[in-house]
Each structure stands twice: as structure tokens, then as C-alpha cells.
Amino acid sequence: MSTLEKEQIISDEKKYVIGTYGRVPVVLVKGNGMSVYDTEGKEYLDFLAGIGVNNVGHCHPKVVEAIKNQAETLIHVSNIYYNVPQIELAKKLVNLSGLDKAFFCNSGAEANEAAIKLARKYAKTNGKEGEIITMEHAFHGRTLTTITATPKAKYQEGFEPLPTGFKYIPFNDIDALKAGISEKTSAIMIEPVQGEGGIHPADKEYLKAVRKLCDENNIVLIFDEVQCGMGRTGTVFSYEQYGVLPDIVTLAKGLGGGFPIGAMVAKSEIASAFTPGSHGTTFGGNPLACASSAAALDVISGLLDNTVEMGEYFKNSLKTLEEKYEFVKEVRSLGLMVGIELTFNGSDIVSKMFQKGFLINCTSDTVLRFLPPLMVKKEHIDAMISALDEVFSEI
């Protein structure tokens, strides 16, 4: 494809697509494993994985095969009928999670909406109000309710009036949480590792204390694992790292192996608050998405050891840059969910790394975020670290 054709594609996007994204001026047309390719054949090592979506890599053969086979069999039926891939995927998630029942949707925001609705419905059946506590610097989605659950003005401005019933508490501060709960509190919603907030893992003792607080006060504990789940931290669910079982967990991104799907998995007692008609979705749990997800889960299970090993290697490699450059404030990680905080805005670093053939991004202004596919190898990490070192040396 010529440069002229690339420019035409970009021009057409500006003409026909609503401008909700600030895009990098490249058209990606192919992916395989760790790599994506643009219209001119240039290869990029993807250390962002579609923002934590392509955990099994791009176009994994088992996922592609599952999608092909299911597409030839049955793509969609309404949820007023049973379909086998949905039920089989629910079994997998229940067996892996330690929870009891699953609800399927199409995205992380939808999964979080479902969790919020379920927690409030359960609270009402127990005579409680529906207030939900979320954490400062959290991110839970872009629907009207989930931007309200996300305590950041930049996501909320211009969309008022916002839904009521949310309270914000500092993350990793158990005393503030204890002081913040009341008889109105129905649920506490936490990302075990804050992603958009700058790669901040929860302290182990903090999450255990939150679980105890919820048990003592009949409060539903929701873990948003949309970004930190699906093997990203070295276990299928990141809460396994903490030895804490939530009442509800929400999933998306890596769940589908690149195909859109979201899920909420809950304990039976809480799930029973939903009855036919309480909640629903047209496309959630369709056979095609569920077949893709089941294949992705099988692949993820075989990548967990590599995630732990490469996560440690990646962290230690970045630590060498932390020691070398004064403007590197801190390296934070859990598994292959990795961030490096700078003393300045990192967007220019992202652009320079793109020019060198590496896809990364910057979140919370100053944190370079790395979410590579879980099959990343040392040679990929070494190449990325070398390029980042070159970029840093020019500052």
C-alpha cells in the first residue's frame, strides 16, 4: 500500500469517523504474536497489546481457529435461547475464579455497569442504600455511570448531571476507607492494580483488610480486573496474588483474545438478586465471542509461568534505567503490568519509541505503561530497553 493510500485512509477517518480518539498517524493492517505491521510493511513490537487486550498475542492460531470454526457454525442467537459456547465459558470462569455464576456482556464498562447494578439490587433486597465507594485515581469505564465511578474530572466534565450514589476514598488507605463507610455503603469497588491510574498495585495487607471490613459490614466487594486480569499479573485473576476472594469480579480486555467480550462473575447469594428481566444485553454471551474467549483462556493458562518470569526480568531491566537516569522516579509492576514514572510528561517518549518501532503509551501524564502480550521473550524486552535507553540518553 502506498503512502498516498495511507494518507487517504487517514483523511477518510477524519471525514467519516467521530473524533473521539487522538490517533498516531499510522495504519496498522496485520498482526502476529508480538508484532504488528503498517501499510508500508514496517514492523512494530507491541508492548501495549491493544491496551491489555491481546494477552495471547496478535492472531493466536488457537483463537483464530476457534473463531473460524464457530463462525461457520453459529454466530449469534438471542439470550432467550441456550447456547453451548456461553455455558462452557461460564463453567471455565467459575472453575477458575472460585466464584459461582457468570454474566456476559461486550466490554469492561458494561461489566462494571452490571456489577454496580447487581450490588445495588442485592443491597436493596437486604434493606440497604445503594452507595458505592470507589478509589481515587481509579478507572472503571466511559459510560455515564462508570465515569461517575471514576473520580477524574477530565472524564466527567461536560456530561453532568452525573448519577448519584458514589463516594471516593484514597487508594491503599484502610483508615480512610474505615472512616468513609456508613450504613448507606452497599459496595466497595477496587482495581487490585490500578492501570489508568499509573500502575499502582494494592498492598497485600490492604486488600485483606478491605475484605475483612466488607465481611463485618455486609458490604459487597467488587474487584475490577478488566485490565489487570486474564493472566496479566502472573495468575489468571490478579486477586489470586493477594489471597483475597471478591464477591464480584469484572473482566474484559484480555478475556476474548482480541475479540470483544466482557463478563461479571459473582457469588451465588449475590447473583440471585438478578432475576429474569433485571438486566440483559443483546450481544452478550454470543457463541462467537464465547468460543474465542474459551480458546484464549486455554492459551493464557499455558503462559502464566512465562508472565511471572518475564515480568521479573522486565522490572529488573527497567530498574537499571531507574539507577541510570535521575528523571526516572519509580518502577512499579506486578507480572507484565509494568509502569515507569518520570518527572515530566511522557508523551514525547512514546512518540520517539514509536519511531523506533515500539508501541507503548503514557498514562496519568508521567507514567510510561507497558502491557506486552504474555508470550513476550527476553529478546523482545532487551530490544525495547535498548531503544528506551537511547531515547532517555538524548534528554
SULMOUR-V584478 format. One record per residue. N is the residue number from 0. RES is the residue in three letters. OMEGA is omega in degrees with one decimal (* if undefined). Layout:
N:RES:OMEGA, N:RES:OMEGA
//
This chain:
0:MET:-175.2, 1:SER:175.7, 2:THR:179.1, 3:LEU:179.1, 4:GLU:176.7, 5:LYS:-180.0, 6:GLU:177.9, 7:GLN:178.1, 8:ILE:179.5, 9:ILE:177.8, 10:SER:179.4, 11:ASP:178.7, 12:GLU:-179.6, 13:LYS:-177.8, 14:LYS:-168.9, 15:TYR:-175.6, 16:VAL:177.7, 17:ILE:-170.1, 18:GLY:178.3, 19:THR:-177.7, 20:TYR:169.4, 21:GLY:-170.3, 22:ARG:169.6, 23:VAL:-175.7, 24:PRO:177.0, 25:VAL:176.7, 26:VAL:-179.8, 27:LEU:-172.5, 28:VAL:-176.3, 29:LYS:176.1, 30:GLY:178.2, 31:ASN:178.5, 32:GLY:-179.6, 33:MET:-167.3, 34:SER:166.8, 35:VAL:-174.7, 36:TYR:179.7, 37:ASP:-175.6, 38:THR:-179.4, 39:GLU:176.6, 40:GLY:179.7, 41:LYS:179.8, 42:GLU:174.4, 43:TYR:171.4, 44:LEU:-171.4, 45:ASP:176.9, 46:PHE:176.4, 47:LEU:175.9, 48:ALA:179.1, 49:GLY:-171.5, 50:ILE:172.5, 51:GLY:-179.3, 52:VAL:-173.8, 53:ASN:-178.2, 54:ASN:179.9, 55:VAL:-176.8, 56:GLY:-179.6, 57:HIS:173.7, 58:CYS:178.3, 59:HIS:-175.1, 60:PRO:-178.4, 61:LYS:177.2, 62:VAL:178.4, 63:VAL:180.0, 64:GLU:179.8, 65:ALA:179.1, 66:ILE:179.1, 67:LYS:-177.4, 68:ASN:-178.2, 69:GLN:179.9, 70:ALA:178.2, 71:GLU:-174.1, 72:THR:-178.9, 73:LEU:-177.2, 74:ILE:-175.8, 75:HIS:164.8, 76:VAL:179.4, 77:SER:176.6, 78:ASN:170.7, 79:ILE:174.5, 80:TYR:175.2, 81:TYR:168.2, 82:ASN:-170.3, 83:VAL:-177.9, 84:PRO:178.9, 85:GLN:-177.4, 86:ILE:178.2, 87:GLU:178.2, 88:LEU:177.1, 89:ALA:177.0, 90:LYS:-179.4, 91:LYS:-176.9, 92:LEU:177.9, 93:VAL:-179.3, 94:ASN:-179.4, 95:LEU:-170.1, 96:SER:-172.4, 97:GLY:176.4, 98:LEU:-165.2, 99:ASP:-174.1, 100:LYS:-175.9, 101:ALA:170.1, 102:PHE:-176.2, 103:PHE:178.7, 104:CYS:-170.1, 105:ASN:-175.6, 106:SER:177.5, 107:GLY:178.5, 108:ALA:178.0, 109:GLU:178.0, 110:ALA:179.1, 111:ASN:173.5, 112:GLU:-179.8, 113:ALA:-179.7, 114:ALA:179.0, 115:ILE:179.1, 116:LYS:-178.9, 117:LEU:-179.9, 118:ALA:-180.0, 119:ARG:178.4, 120:LYS:178.3, 121:TYR:179.3, 122:ALA:-179.1, 123:LYS:179.2, 124:THR:179.1, 125:ASN:174.9, 126:GLY:-180.0, 127:LYS:173.9, 128:GLU:-172.2, 129:GLY:-178.8, 130:GLU:179.7, 131:ILE:178.5, 132:ILE:172.4, 133:THR:-170.8, 134:MET:173.1, 135:GLU:-178.8, 136:HIS:178.0, 137:ALA:170.6, 138:PHE:-176.5, 139:HIS:176.5, 140:GLY:-173.2, 141:ARG:169.9, 142:THR:-176.7, 143:LEU:179.3, 144:THR:-176.0, 145:THR:171.6, 146:ILE:174.9, 147:THR:174.7, 148:ALA:-180.0, 149:THR:-171.7, 150:PRO:177.5, 151:LYS:-175.1, 152:ALA:-175.4, 153:LYS:177.2, 154:TYR:-172.8, 155:GLN:-173.3, 156:GLU:178.6, 157:GLY:-178.3, 158:PHE:178.2, 159:GLU:3.5, 160:PRO:-179.8, 161:LEU:174.8, 162:PRO:179.4, 163:THR:172.1, 164:GLY:177.4, 165:PHE:176.3, 166:LYS:-176.0, 167:TYR:-176.7, 168:ILE:176.3, 169:PRO:-179.9, 170:PHE:176.9, 171:ASN:-178.9, 172:ASP:-174.3, 173:ILE:179.7, 174:ASP:177.8, 175:ALA:179.5, 176:LEU:178.0, 177:LYS:-179.8, 178:ALA:-174.7, 179:GLY:-178.3, 180:ILE:178.1, 181:SER:178.5, 182:GLU:178.1, 183:LYS:-172.3, 184:THR:179.8, 185:SER:-176.4, 186:ALA:171.3, 187:ILE:-175.6, 188:MET:-173.1, 189:ILE:164.1, 190:GLU:177.4, 191:PRO:169.0, 192:VAL:177.7, 193:GLN:-177.8, 194:GLY:178.8, 195:GLU:179.9, 196:GLY:175.6, 197:GLY:-180.0, 198:ILE:178.1, 199:HIS:175.2, 200:PRO:173.3, 201:ALA:172.6, 202:ASP:-177.2, 203:LYS:-178.5, 204:GLU:177.7, 205:TYR:-178.9, 206:LEU:177.1, 207:LYS:178.9, 208:ALA:176.6, 209:VAL:177.9, 210:ARG:-180.0, 211:LYS:179.7, 212:LEU:178.4, 213:CYS:179.6, 214:ASP:-177.2, 215:GLU:-174.2, 216:ASN:-179.8, 217:ASN:179.3, 218:ILE:179.6, 219:VAL:178.5, 220:LEU:179.9, 221:ILE:171.8, 222:PHE:173.9, 223:ASP:179.5, 224:GLU:179.5, 225:VAL:179.4, 226:GLN:-173.4, 227:CYS:179.5, 228:GLY:177.2, 229:MET:173.7, 230:GLY:-172.6, 231:ARG:-176.2, 232:THR:179.1, 233:GLY:169.8, 234:THR:-176.3, 235:VAL:174.8, 236:PHE:-177.3, 237:SER:-179.8, 238:TYR:174.9, 239:GLU:178.0, 240:GLN:-172.6, 241:TYR:-176.6, 242:GLY:-178.7, 243:VAL:179.2, 244:LEU:177.2, 245:PRO:171.8, 246:ASP:178.3, 247:ILE:171.5, 248:VAL:177.6, 249:THR:-173.0, 250:LEU:171.0, 251:ALA:177.9, 252:LYS:-175.1, 253:GLY:-176.3, 254:LEU:-173.9, 255:GLY:-178.3, 256:GLY:-177.2, 257:GLY:179.2, 258:PHE:-176.7, 259:PRO:173.8, 260:ILE:172.9, 261:GLY:179.3, 262:ALA:169.4, 263:MET:178.7, 264:VAL:-171.5, 265:ALA:172.0, 266:LYS:-175.0, 267:SER:-176.5, 268:GLU:-178.9, 269:ILE:-179.9, 270:ALA:-177.0, 271:SER:176.9, 272:ALA:173.6, 273:PHE:174.8, 274:THR:-179.1, 275:PRO:-178.5, 276:GLY:179.8, 277:SER:-178.0, 278:HIS:179.6, 279:GLY:179.1, 280:THR:-179.7, 281:THR:-171.8, 282:PHE:-175.3, 283:GLY:179.0, 284:GLY:178.7, 285:ASN:-174.2, 286:PRO:-176.5, 287:LEU:179.5, 288:ALA:-177.7, 289:CYS:176.6, 290:ALA:177.3, 291:SER:-178.6, 292:SER:179.6, 293:ALA:177.8, 294:ALA:179.9, 295:ALA:179.0, 296:LEU:177.7, 297:ASP:179.0, 298:VAL:-179.0, 299:ILE:-179.3, 300:SER:179.2, 301:GLY:-177.1, 302:LEU:-173.7, 303:LEU:179.1, 304:ASP:178.6, 305:ASN:179.3, 306:THR:178.7, 307:VAL:-177.2, 308:GLU:-178.3, 309:MET:175.8, 310:GLY:178.1, 311:GLU:179.2, 312:TYR:179.7, 313:PHE:-179.9, 314:LYS:-179.1, 315:ASN:177.9, 316:SER:177.7, 317:LEU:177.9, 318:LYS:178.0, 319:THR:176.2, 320:LEU:177.1, 321:GLU:179.3, 322:GLU:-173.9, 323:LYS:-172.8, 324:TYR:-176.7, 325:GLU:-178.2, 326:PHE:173.2, 327:VAL:-175.6, 328:LYS:-173.2, 329:GLU:170.7, 330:VAL:179.4, 331:ARG:-179.2, 332:SER:164.9, 333:LEU:-173.8, 334:GLY:179.6, 335:LEU:169.3, 336:MET:-163.2, 337:VAL:175.9, 338:GLY:175.6, 339:ILE:-175.5, 340:GLU:-179.7, 341:LEU:177.2, 342:THR:-178.0, 343:PHE:178.3, 344:ASN:-172.6, 345:GLY:-174.4, 346:SER:179.3, 347:ASP:176.8, 348:ILE:178.9, 349:VAL:-180.0, 350:SER:-179.2, 351:LYS:176.4, 352:MET:175.7, 353:PHE:178.8, 354:GLN:179.0, 355:LYS:175.7, 356:GLY:179.4, 357:PHE:178.2, 358:LEU:173.1, 359:ILE:171.1, 360:ASN:-179.3, 361:CYS:178.2, 362:THR:-177.0, 363:SER:173.9, 364:ASP:-170.1, 365:THR:-175.6, 366:VAL:172.4, 367:LEU:-175.3, 368:ARG:180.0, 369:PHE:178.3, 370:LEU:-175.0, 371:PRO:170.4, 372:PRO:-173.4, 373:LEU:177.2, 374:MET:178.8, 375:VAL:-179.3, 376:LYS:-178.2, 377:LYS:-177.9, 378:GLU:175.9, 379:HIS:179.8, 380:ILE:179.7, 381:ASP:-179.4, 382:ALA:179.8, 383:MET:179.5, 384:ILE:178.7, 385:SER:179.2, 386:ALA:179.6, 387:LEU:176.8, 388:ASP:178.6, 389:GLU:-179.9, 390:VAL:179.8, 391:PHE:-176.0, 392:SER:-179.4, 393:GLU:-178.4, 394:ILE:*
//
